Amino acid sequence: MRSVRPKIVIVGAGFGGLEAAKRLAHQRVDVTVIDRRNHHLFQPLLYQVATAALSPADIAAPIRSILANARNVRVLLDSVCAVIAAEKVVRLQGGAVVEYDWLVVATGARHSYFGRDDWSRHAPGIKTIEDATDVRRRVLLALERAETETDKLRRDALLTFVVVGGGPTGVEMAGAIAELARKSVSRDFRSITPHCSRVILVEAGLALLPAFPKGLQQRTLQSLEQLGVEVHLGAAVTEIAANKVCVGNDQIAAHTIVWAAGVQASPAAEWLGAAADRLGRVKVTPELNVPNHPEIFVIGDTAACGDGHGKALPGIAPVAKQQGRYVADRILGRTRDPFRYRDYGNLATIGRSRAVADFGRIRLSGFAAWLVWCVAHVWFLVGFRSRLSVMLSWAWNYLTFARSARLITGPVQALPAPAAAPLKGAIQ
């Protein structure tokens, strides 16, 4: 009698979900990958799309193409609306029901505005290609409008860019905008000079890159200041509206605001009826299971998983990839040990030839760290074409300061008009 192959459903084709699917490819199991988008996205480089250094196709690849040779894997374009654990089925938004023997939830995270979701209209974050191209449109339109603006106050607001959040995304975004506005495009305009633009990074904490050692935090601050970025530490944002940011009792007149201050998990905990932490992440066992459901795994940004020393693992790609491999091995019976994360270090880039790297006893900054950052990110990109395209783009940008992806897409009239009058108490 022919045995029935186990049915595995993976929800989400980010770093963790895709790694699990690739690990299960060509095995004696049937795998279904469900994602609401048809592409896998390399999120760590989204900020480069937002600042016109790379195009979306450089950092994304169709999920079907990635898994084309895995004949035991099928891909569904849909969204999950419910998981019925008692029946071992996943209900999709399109109405279909998918059965599973093993379920892997890897649905990632979204922006968190700490209860002020109304801020998202004026301060978009960057989690998707649409987010990145929206930010790129805002930045480039601000420069275009400033070229013809004759009112000084309006022009100053157009050329002021505020990034909220001093983690890796905020630091990378602030540095990239500074290079774009001061070096890459100013020579293409006739009335904008490298000293016209202001880039402001606002961080509520007392240091940038809180996960890094103090020495590297200080080097990061120095590097940003060398790029002309104004860094405000210990400064909490109290209000965001069209063309202004309130920091404490002060106001900054700014046309372009980018949010990089917080994230929250997808609503997977609600689907599963599982306990969640304050960020909405599912509290999992050391084996990455939902308690009382050994057939359900939760990984990546969706999981609240400890590092064995009382701290939660960070929401970064290496964690998700290792968890994806571990879950696949556990399903295949290759391991019964609890999950253990191997920390290979932290990297953050600040700008051209500027980065910091923490490998424990070895700490790098400057050009050496930037080279390591470049190699690591190219290595983790999916597909030879993407790696080659990114390397060529970076080489061209490095030699010429050019930004080849400076395309304005979307409705121009959707942007709010610049502020017409000075803001009382504005930071000068």
The 8 nearest C-alpha neighbors of each residue, nearest first, counted from 0:
[[1, 2, 3, 4, 5, 27, 28, 6],
 [0, 2, 3, 4, 27, 5, 28, 29],
 [3, 1, 4, 0, 5, 27, 28, 6],
 [4, 2, 5, 1, 6, 28, 0, 27],
 [3, 5, 28, 2, 6, 27, 29, 1],
 [6, 4, 28, 100, 29, 7, 3, 101],
 [7, 5, 29, 99, 100, 30, 28, 4],
 [8, 6, 30, 101, 99, 102, 100, 29],
 [7, 9, 31, 102, 30, 99, 32, 103],
 [10, 8, 103, 32, 104, 102, 31, 16],
 [11, 9, 33, 104, 105, 32, 103, 34],
 [10, 12, 106, 34, 105, 16, 13, 33],
 [13, 11, 16, 17, 34, 39, 14, 10],
 [12, 14, 16, 15, 17, 11, 39, 40],
 [13, 15, 320, 17, 16, 319, 18, 316],
 [16, 14, 319, 323, 320, 18, 17, 13],
 [15, 17, 12, 19, 13, 105, 18, 11],
 [18, 16, 12, 20, 19, 14, 15, 13],
 [17, 19, 323, 21, 15, 20, 16, 320],
 [18, 20, 323, 22, 16, 327, 324, 17],
 [21, 19, 17, 23, 22, 18, 24, 16],
 [22, 20, 24, 18, 23, 19, 17, 66],
 [21, 23, 19, 20, 24, 327, 18, 324],
 [24, 22, 20, 21, 26, 327, 19, 25],
 [23, 25, 21, 69, 26, 22, 20, 71],
 [24, 26, 69, 71, 23, 27, 70, 28],
 [27, 25, 24, 28, 23, 71, 29, 331],
 [28, 26, 4, 25, 29, 5, 71, 23],
 [27, 29, 5, 4, 26, 6, 30, 71],
 [30, 28, 6, 71, 7, 5, 72, 4],
 [29, 31, 72, 7, 8, 6, 71, 73],
 [30, 32, 8, 73, 72, 74, 9, 7],
 [33, 31, 9, 74, 10, 8, 75, 73],
 [34, 32, 75, 10, 11, 74, 76, 9],
 [35, 33, 11, 36, 76, 77, 12, 10],
 [34, 36, 77, 78, 76, 37, 33, 11],
 [37, 35, 34, 38, 76, 77, 39, 12],
 [36, 38, 61, 62, 76, 35, 34, 39],
 [39, 37, 61, 62, 60, 36, 59, 40],
 [38, 40, 60, 59, 62, 13, 12, 61],
 [39, 41, 59, 42, 58, 38, 13, 60],
 [40, 42, 58, 43, 59, 44, 380, 39],
 [41, 43, 45, 44, 40, 126, 127, 58],
 [44, 42, 45, 41, 46, 168, 376, 316],
 [45, 43, 42, 46, 47, 41, 58, 48],
 [46, 44, 42, 48, 47, 43, 131, 49],
 [45, 47, 49, 48, 44, 172, 50, 131],
 [48, 46, 52, 50, 49, 45, 44, 53],
 [47, 49, 53, 51, 45, 46, 50, 54],
 [48, 50, 131, 135, 46, 47, 134, 51],
 [49, 51, 47, 48, 135, 52, 176, 46],
 [52, 50, 404, 48, 405, 53, 402, 49],
 [51, 53, 402, 47, 50, 48, 404, 403],
 [54, 52, 48, 51, 47, 404, 57, 55],
 [53, 55, 56, 57, 48, 404, 51, 52],
 [56, 54, 57, 58, 48, 59, 128, 53],
 [55, 57, 59, 54, 58, 60, 385, 53],
 [58, 56, 385, 55, 54, 59, 389, 388],
 [59, 57, 41, 56, 55, 40, 385, 44],
 [60, 58, 40, 56, 39, 57, 41, 38],
 [59, 61, 38, 39, 62, 40, 58, 56],
 [62, 60, 38, 64, 63, 37, 39, 65],
 [63, 61, 38, 65, 64, 39, 37, 60],
 [62, 64, 66, 61, 65, 67, 74, 37],
 [65, 63, 67, 61, 62, 66, 60, 68],
 [64, 66, 62, 63, 67, 61, 60, 381],
 [65, 67, 63, 69, 64, 68, 62, 72],
 [68, 66, 64, 63, 69, 65, 70, 62],
 [69, 67, 66, 70, 65, 64, 24, 25],
 [70, 68, 24, 66, 71, 72, 67, 25],
 [69, 71, 72, 68, 25, 67, 24, 73],
 [70, 72, 29, 69, 30, 25, 24, 73],
 [73, 71, 30, 70, 69, 31, 29, 24],
 [72, 74, 31, 32, 30, 71, 75, 70],
 [73, 75, 32, 31, 33, 63, 76, 72],
 [76, 74, 33, 77, 32, 34, 73, 31],
 [77, 75, 35, 34, 33, 37, 36, 74],
 [76, 78, 35, 34, 75, 33, 91, 92],
 [79, 77, 35, 92, 91, 34, 80, 33],
 [78, 80, 91, 92, 81, 90, 77, 89],
 [79, 81, 91, 92, 90, 78, 270, 82],
 [82, 80, 270, 90, 79, 89, 83, 91],
 [81, 83, 89, 270, 84, 271, 90, 88],
 [84, 82, 88, 85, 86, 87, 89, 81],
 [83, 85, 87, 86, 82, 88, 271, 292],
 [86, 84, 83, 87, 88, 82, 292, 271],
 [85, 87, 84, 88, 83, 98, 82, 89],
 [88, 86, 84, 99, 85, 83, 98, 100],
 [87, 89, 98, 83, 97, 86, 99, 82],
 [88, 90, 82, 97, 96, 81, 83, 98],
 [89, 91, 96, 81, 80, 79, 82, 95],
 [92, 90, 79, 95, 93, 94, 80, 78],
 [91, 93, 78, 94, 80, 79, 77, 90],
 [92, 94, 91, 95, 77, 78, 90, 79],
 [95, 93, 91, 92, 96, 90, 80, 77],
 [94, 96, 91, 93, 90, 97, 92, 89],
 [95, 97, 90, 89, 91, 88, 98, 94],
 [98, 96, 89, 88, 90, 95, 99, 91],
 [99, 97, 88, 87, 89, 96, 100, 6],
 [100, 98, 6, 101, 7, 87, 8, 88],
 [99, 101, 6, 7, 5, 102, 87, 294],
 [102, 100, 7, 294, 99, 295, 8, 6],
 [101, 103, 295, 8, 7, 9, 296, 99],
 [102, 104, 9, 296, 297, 295, 8, 10],
 [105, 103, 297, 10, 106, 9, 296, 298],
 [106, 104, 11, 298, 16, 10, 107, 299],
 [105, 107, 11, 104, 265, 301, 10, 108],
 [108, 106, 300, 301, 105, 265, 264, 299],
 [109, 107, 264, 265, 263, 300, 262, 301],
 [108, 110, 263, 262, 264, 265, 111, 126],
 [111, 109, 262, 263, 261, 112, 124, 108],
 [110, 112, 262, 261, 263, 113, 109, 114],
 [111, 113, 115, 116, 114, 110, 261, 118],
 [114, 112, 111, 115, 116, 261, 262, 110],
 [113, 115, 112, 116, 111, 117, 118, 119],
 [116, 114, 112, 117, 113, 118, 119, 111],
 [115, 117, 118, 112, 119, 114, 113, 111],
 [116, 118, 115, 119, 120, 121, 112, 239],
 [119, 117, 116, 120, 121, 239, 115, 122],
 [118, 120, 122, 123, 117, 121, 116, 112],
 [121, 119, 118, 122, 117, 123, 116, 240],
 [120, 122, 119, 118, 241, 240, 123, 256],
 [123, 121, 256, 257, 119, 258, 120, 118],
 [124, 122, 119, 257, 258, 121, 120, 125],
 [123, 125, 258, 257, 259, 126, 130, 122],
 [124, 126, 130, 131, 127, 123, 45, 46],
 [125, 127, 130, 124, 42, 109, 128, 45],
 [128, 126, 130, 129, 125, 131, 45, 42],
 [127, 129, 131, 130, 132, 55, 126, 45],
 [128, 130, 132, 127, 131, 133, 125, 126],
 [131, 129, 125, 127, 133, 128, 132, 126],
 [130, 132, 49, 128, 134, 125, 133, 129],
 [131, 133, 135, 129, 134, 130, 49, 136],
 [132, 134, 136, 130, 131, 135, 129, 137],
 [135, 133, 137, 131, 136, 132, 49, 138],
 [134, 136, 49, 132, 138, 133, 137, 50],
 [135, 137, 407, 133, 139, 134, 138, 140],
 [138, 136, 134, 140, 135, 139, 141, 255],
 [139, 137, 135, 141, 140, 136, 134, 255],
 [138, 140, 142, 136, 141, 137, 135, 143],
 [141, 139, 143, 137, 142, 138, 136, 144],
 [140, 142, 157, 138, 144, 139, 143, 137],
 [141, 143, 145, 139, 140, 144, 146, 138],
 [144, 142, 140, 146, 145, 141, 139, 147],
 [143, 145, 141, 146, 142, 147, 140, 148],
 [144, 146, 148, 142, 154, 147, 143, 157],
 [145, 147, 143, 144, 190, 148, 142, 191],
 [146, 148, 145, 144, 149, 143, 190, 154],
 [149, 147, 145, 154, 150, 146, 144, 153],
 [148, 150, 151, 147, 154, 153, 145, 146],
 [149, 151, 153, 152, 148, 154, 419, 155],
 [152, 150, 154, 153, 155, 149, 148, 156],
 [153, 151, 155, 154, 150, 156, 421, 420],
 [152, 154, 156, 150, 155, 151, 417, 418],
 [153, 155, 151, 157, 145, 156, 152, 148],
 [154, 156, 152, 158, 157, 153, 151, 159],
 [157, 155, 253, 153, 159, 252, 154, 254],
 [156, 158, 254, 154, 141, 155, 159, 145],
 [157, 159, 196, 155, 156, 197, 154, 160],
 [160, 158, 197, 253, 156, 157, 198, 196],
 [159, 161, 198, 255, 256, 253, 197, 199],
 [160, 162, 199, 256, 200, 198, 257, 255],
 [163, 161, 257, 200, 256, 258, 199, 173],
 [164, 162, 201, 258, 259, 260, 200, 257],
 [163, 165, 260, 259, 202, 169, 166, 201],
 [166, 164, 207, 169, 202, 170, 208, 167],
 [165, 167, 208, 169, 168, 164, 170, 207],
 [168, 166, 170, 169, 347, 171, 208, 165],
 [169, 167, 171, 170, 166, 172, 259, 46],
 [170, 168, 165, 172, 164, 259, 166, 171],
 [169, 171, 167, 173, 172, 168, 165, 349],
 [172, 170, 349, 168, 174, 169, 173, 348],
 [171, 173, 169, 175, 170, 174, 46, 168],
 [174, 172, 176, 170, 175, 171, 169, 177],
 [173, 175, 177, 350, 349, 171, 172, 176],
 [174, 176, 172, 178, 177, 173, 350, 171],
 [177, 175, 179, 173, 178, 174, 180, 172],
 [178, 176, 174, 180, 175, 179, 181, 198],
 [177, 179, 175, 182, 181, 176, 180, 174],
 [178, 180, 183, 176, 177, 182, 181, 184],
 [181, 179, 177, 178, 184, 176, 182, 185],
 [180, 182, 193, 178, 179, 177, 185, 183],
 [183, 181, 178, 179, 185, 184, 180, 193],
 [182, 184, 179, 400, 401, 185, 178, 180],
 [183, 185, 187, 186, 180, 182, 179, 188],
 [186, 184, 187, 192, 188, 191, 193, 181],
 [185, 187, 184, 188, 183, 192, 182, 189],
 [188, 186, 184, 185, 189, 183, 191, 190],
 [189, 187, 185, 186, 191, 190, 146, 184],
 [188, 190, 191, 187, 146, 186, 192, 185],
 [189, 191, 146, 188, 192, 147, 145, 185],
 [192, 190, 185, 188, 189, 195, 146, 193],
 [191, 193, 194, 195, 185, 190, 181, 186],
 [194, 192, 181, 195, 185, 182, 196, 191],
 [195, 193, 192, 196, 181, 197, 191, 227],
 [196, 194, 192, 193, 191, 197, 158, 181],
 [195, 197, 158, 194, 159, 180, 198, 193],
 [198, 196, 159, 160, 158, 199, 195, 228],
 [197, 199, 160, 228, 159, 161, 177, 229],
 [200, 198, 229, 161, 228, 230, 160, 162],
 [199, 201, 230, 162, 161, 163, 229, 231],
 [200, 202, 231, 163, 164, 230, 162, 234],
 [203, 201, 164, 232, 165, 204, 234, 233],
 [204, 202, 235, 234, 233, 232, 201, 205],
 [205, 203, 233, 202, 206, 232, 234, 207],
 [204, 206, 233, 232, 203, 207, 202, 234],
 [207, 205, 204, 209, 232, 208, 216, 165],
 [206, 208, 165, 209, 216, 166, 220, 205],
 [207, 209, 166, 210, 211, 216, 167, 165],
 [210, 208, 211, 207, 206, 166, 216, 212],
 [211, 209, 208, 212, 345, 166, 207, 216],
 [210, 212, 209, 208, 216, 215, 213, 357],
 [213, 211, 214, 215, 216, 210, 357, 209],
 [214, 212, 216, 215, 217, 211, 206, 209],
 [213, 215, 217, 216, 212, 218, 211, 219],
 [216, 214, 218, 217, 213, 212, 219, 355],
 [217, 215, 213, 219, 214, 218, 207, 208],
 [216, 218, 220, 214, 215, 219, 213, 221],
 [219, 217, 215, 221, 220, 216, 222, 214],
 [220, 218, 216, 222, 217, 221, 215, 223],
 [219, 221, 217, 223, 218, 222, 224, 216],
 [220, 222, 218, 224, 219, 223, 225, 217],
 [223, 221, 225, 219, 224, 220, 218, 226],
 [224, 222, 226, 220, 228, 225, 221, 219],
 [223, 225, 227, 228, 221, 226, 222, 220],
 [224, 226, 222, 227, 223, 221, 228, 220],
 [227, 225, 223, 224, 228, 222, 177, 174],
 [226, 228, 224, 225, 229, 223, 177, 198],
 [229, 227, 224, 198, 223, 199, 226, 230],
 [228, 230, 199, 200, 198, 224, 227, 231],
 [229, 231, 200, 199, 201, 228, 232, 224],
 [230, 232, 201, 234, 200, 202, 229, 233],
 [233, 231, 202, 234, 205, 203, 204, 230],
 [234, 232, 203, 204, 205, 202, 235, 231],
 [233, 235, 203, 232, 202, 231, 246, 201],
 [236, 234, 203, 246, 247, 237, 233, 202],
 [235, 237, 246, 245, 238, 247, 234, 244],
 [238, 236, 245, 246, 247, 235, 239, 244],
 [239, 237, 245, 236, 244, 240, 246, 118],
 [240, 238, 244, 118, 243, 245, 121, 241],
 [241, 239, 243, 121, 242, 244, 238, 118],
 [240, 242, 243, 121, 415, 239, 254, 418],
 [241, 243, 254, 253, 252, 240, 418, 417],
 [244, 242, 252, 253, 240, 251, 241, 239],
 [243, 245, 239, 251, 250, 238, 246, 240],
 [244, 246, 250, 238, 237, 249, 236, 247],
 [247, 245, 236, 249, 237, 235, 248, 250],
 [246, 248, 249, 237, 245, 235, 236, 234],
 [249, 247, 246, 245, 250, 424, 237, 425],
 [250, 248, 246, 424, 247, 245, 425, 426],
 [249, 251, 245, 425, 244, 424, 246, 426],
 [250, 252, 244, 425, 243, 426, 253, 245],
 [251, 253, 243, 156, 242, 250, 422, 244],
 [254, 252, 156, 242, 159, 243, 255, 251],
 [253, 255, 242, 157, 156, 417, 159, 256],
 [256, 254, 160, 253, 137, 161, 138, 257],
 [257, 255, 161, 122, 162, 160, 258, 254],
 [256, 258, 162, 122, 123, 124, 163, 161],
 [257, 259, 124, 163, 122, 123, 260, 162],
 [260, 258, 164, 169, 163, 124, 168, 261],
 [261, 259, 164, 163, 258, 165, 262, 166],
 [260, 262, 111, 110, 259, 112, 263, 113],
 [263, 261, 110, 111, 109, 108, 264, 260],
 [264, 262, 278, 111, 109, 108, 110, 279],
 [263, 265, 108, 279, 301, 280, 109, 278],
 [264, 266, 108, 267, 107, 106, 301, 109],
 [267, 265, 269, 268, 264, 270, 279, 280],
 [266, 268, 270, 269, 265, 271, 301, 106],
 [269, 267, 273, 271, 281, 266, 270, 272],
 [268, 270, 272, 267, 271, 266, 273, 81],
 [271, 269, 81, 267, 82, 268, 272, 266],
 [270, 272, 268, 273, 269, 82, 267, 84],
 [271, 273, 269, 270, 268, 274, 267, 82],
 [272, 274, 268, 271, 275, 281, 269, 289],
 [275, 273, 282, 281, 268, 272, 276, 280],
 [276, 274, 281, 280, 279, 282, 268, 273],
 [275, 277, 279, 278, 280, 282, 281, 303],
 [276, 278, 279, 275, 280, 263, 264, 303],
 [279, 277, 263, 276, 280, 264, 262, 275],
 [278, 280, 264, 275, 276, 277, 263, 281],
 [281, 279, 301, 302, 275, 303, 264, 276],
 [280, 282, 275, 302, 268, 303, 274, 283],
 [283, 281, 303, 275, 274, 302, 280, 276],
 [282, 284, 287, 289, 288, 281, 304, 303],
 [283, 285, 287, 286, 288, 290, 289, 282],
 [286, 284, 337, 287, 338, 283, 304, 288],
 [285, 287, 337, 284, 288, 338, 336, 283],
 [288, 286, 284, 283, 285, 296, 297, 298],
 [289, 287, 296, 284, 283, 293, 286, 295],
 [288, 290, 283, 292, 295, 296, 291, 284],
 [291, 289, 292, 288, 284, 283, 293, 273],
 [292, 290, 293, 289, 288, 294, 295, 284],
 [293, 291, 289, 294, 290, 295, 288, 84],
 [292, 294, 288, 295, 291, 289, 290, 296],
 [293, 295, 101, 292, 102, 296, 100, 288],
 [296, 294, 102, 293, 288, 292, 289, 101],
 [297, 295, 288, 103, 287, 102, 104, 289],
 [298, 296, 104, 302, 103, 287, 105, 288],
 [297, 299, 302, 105, 301, 322, 319, 104],
 [300, 298, 319, 301, 302, 15, 105, 107],
 [299, 301, 107, 314, 302, 108, 264, 298],
 [300, 302, 280, 264, 107, 299, 298, 106],
 [303, 301, 281, 280, 298, 297, 300, 299],
 [304, 302, 282, 280, 281, 283, 311, 305],
 [303, 305, 311, 302, 312, 283, 306, 282],
 [306, 304, 311, 310, 307, 312, 309, 303],
 [305, 307, 308, 312, 310, 311, 309, 304],
 [306, 308, 305, 309, 310, 339, 311, 304],
 [309, 307, 306, 310, 305, 311, 312, 304],
 [308, 310, 307, 305, 306, 311, 312, 304],
 [311, 309, 305, 308, 306, 312, 307, 304],
 [312, 310, 305, 304, 306, 313, 303, 309],
 [311, 313, 306, 305, 304, 310, 314, 318],
 [314, 312, 315, 311, 318, 300, 304, 310],
 [313, 315, 300, 299, 312, 316, 318, 319],
 [314, 316, 313, 318, 317, 319, 300, 299],
 [315, 317, 319, 318, 14, 320, 314, 15],
 [318, 316, 320, 319, 315, 321, 342, 14],
 [319, 317, 321, 316, 320, 315, 322, 299],
 [318, 320, 299, 15, 322, 316, 317, 321],
 [321, 319, 15, 323, 317, 322, 14, 318],
 [322, 320, 324, 318, 323, 319, 317, 325],
 [323, 321, 325, 319, 320, 324, 298, 326],
 [322, 324, 19, 15, 320, 18, 326, 321],
 [323, 325, 321, 327, 19, 322, 326, 18],
 [324, 326, 322, 328, 323, 327, 329, 321],
 [327, 325, 329, 323, 328, 324, 322, 330],
 [328, 326, 330, 324, 19, 329, 325, 23],
 [329, 327, 333, 331, 325, 326, 330, 334],
 [328, 330, 326, 332, 334, 331, 327, 333],
 [331, 329, 327, 332, 328, 326, 101, 333],
 [330, 332, 328, 329, 333, 327, 23, 334],
 [333, 331, 329, 330, 334, 328, 335, 327],
 [332, 334, 328, 331, 329, 335, 330, 327],
 [335, 333, 329, 332, 336, 328, 325, 331],
 [334, 336, 329, 337, 333, 332, 286, 328],
 [335, 337, 334, 338, 286, 339, 329, 285],
 [338, 336, 286, 285, 339, 335, 287, 334],
 [339, 337, 286, 285, 336, 340, 325, 287],
 [340, 338, 337, 341, 306, 307, 285, 336],
 [339, 341, 342, 338, 318, 306, 321, 322],
 [342, 340, 343, 339, 321, 318, 317, 344],
 [341, 343, 344, 340, 317, 318, 345, 358],
 [344, 342, 341, 358, 345, 317, 359, 357],
 [343, 345, 358, 357, 342, 359, 346, 356],
 [346, 344, 357, 356, 358, 347, 343, 211],
 [347, 345, 356, 355, 372, 357, 344, 348],
 [348, 346, 355, 354, 167, 356, 349, 345],
 [347, 349, 354, 171, 350, 353, 355, 369],
 [350, 348, 171, 354, 174, 353, 170, 347],
 [351, 349, 353, 174, 348, 175, 352, 354],
 [350, 352, 353, 397, 349, 178, 369, 354],
 [353, 351, 366, 369, 350, 365, 354, 370],
 [354, 352, 365, 350, 349, 351, 369, 366],
 [355, 353, 348, 369, 349, 368, 365, 364],
 [356, 354, 364, 368, 347, 363, 346, 348],
 [357, 355, 346, 363, 368, 362, 345, 364],
 [356, 358, 362, 345, 344, 359, 361, 346],
 [359, 357, 344, 361, 362, 360, 343, 356],
 [360, 358, 361, 357, 344, 362, 343, 345],
 [359, 361, 358, 362, 357, 344, 363, 356],
 [360, 362, 358, 359, 357, 363, 356, 344],
 [363, 361, 357, 356, 358, 360, 359, 364],
 [364, 362, 356, 368, 355, 357, 367, 361],
 [363, 365, 355, 368, 354, 356, 367, 366],
 [364, 366, 353, 354, 368, 367, 352, 369],
 [365, 367, 352, 369, 368, 353, 370, 364],
 [368, 366, 370, 369, 365, 371, 364, 363],
 [367, 369, 364, 371, 354, 363, 355, 370],
 [368, 370, 354, 366, 372, 367, 371, 352],
 [371, 369, 373, 367, 372, 368, 366, 374],
 [370, 372, 368, 374, 369, 373, 375, 367],
 [371, 373, 369, 375, 370, 374, 368, 376],
 [374, 372, 370, 376, 371, 375, 377, 369],
 [373, 375, 371, 377, 376, 372, 378, 370],
 [376, 374, 378, 372, 373, 377, 371, 379],
 [375, 377, 379, 378, 373, 374, 372, 380],
 [376, 378, 374, 380, 386, 379, 375, 373],
 [377, 379, 375, 376, 380, 374, 386, 381],
 [380, 378, 376, 377, 381, 375, 41, 386],
 [381, 379, 377, 378, 386, 382, 376, 385],
 [382, 380, 379, 385, 383, 60, 386, 65],
 [383, 381, 385, 384, 380, 386, 60, 65],
 [382, 384, 386, 385, 387, 381, 380, 388],
 [383, 385, 387, 386, 382, 388, 57, 381],
 [386, 384, 388, 57, 387, 383, 382, 389],
 [385, 387, 383, 389, 377, 384, 388, 380],
 [386, 388, 390, 384, 385, 389, 383, 391],
 [389, 387, 385, 391, 390, 386, 384, 392],
 [388, 390, 392, 386, 391, 387, 393, 385],
 [391, 389, 393, 387, 392, 388, 394, 386],
 [390, 392, 394, 388, 389, 393, 395, 387],
 [393, 391, 389, 395, 394, 390, 396, 388],
 [392, 394, 396, 390, 395, 391, 397, 389],
 [393, 395, 391, 397, 392, 396, 390, 398],
 [394, 396, 392, 398, 397, 393, 399, 391],
 [397, 395, 400, 393, 401, 399, 394, 398],
 [396, 398, 394, 395, 400, 399, 393, 351],
 [397, 399, 395, 396, 400, 394, 401, 393],
 [398, 400, 401, 396, 397, 395, 183, 394],
 [401, 399, 396, 183, 397, 398, 182, 402],
 [402, 400, 396, 399, 183, 403, 395, 184],
 [403, 401, 52, 51, 404, 405, 396, 183],
 [402, 404, 405, 401, 52, 51, 53, 392],
 [405, 403, 51, 54, 406, 402, 53, 52],
 [406, 404, 51, 403, 402, 407, 139, 135],
 [407, 405, 404, 408, 136, 51, 135, 139],
 [406, 408, 136, 405, 139, 409, 140, 135],
 [409, 407, 406, 136, 410, 132, 411, 133],
 [408, 410, 411, 407, 136, 133, 413, 132],
 [411, 409, 412, 413, 408, 414, 407, 136],
 [410, 412, 413, 414, 409, 140, 408, 136],
 [411, 413, 414, 410, 415, 416, 409, 140],
 [414, 412, 411, 410, 415, 409, 416, 137],
 [413, 415, 412, 411, 416, 137, 410, 140],
 [416, 414, 417, 413, 241, 412, 242, 254],
 [415, 417, 414, 418, 242, 254, 419, 241],
 [418, 416, 153, 254, 419, 242, 415, 157],
 [419, 417, 420, 153, 242, 416, 156, 252],
 [418, 420, 153, 417, 152, 421, 416, 150],
 [421, 419, 418, 422, 152, 153, 423, 417],
 [422, 420, 423, 152, 419, 425, 418, 252],
 [423, 421, 425, 424, 420, 252, 250, 251],
 [422, 424, 425, 421, 250, 249, 426, 420],
 [423, 425, 249, 250, 422, 426, 248, 251],
 [426, 424, 250, 251, 422, 423, 249, 427],
 [425, 427, 251, 250, 249, 424, 252, 422],
 [426, 425, 251, 424, 252, 250, 249, 197]]
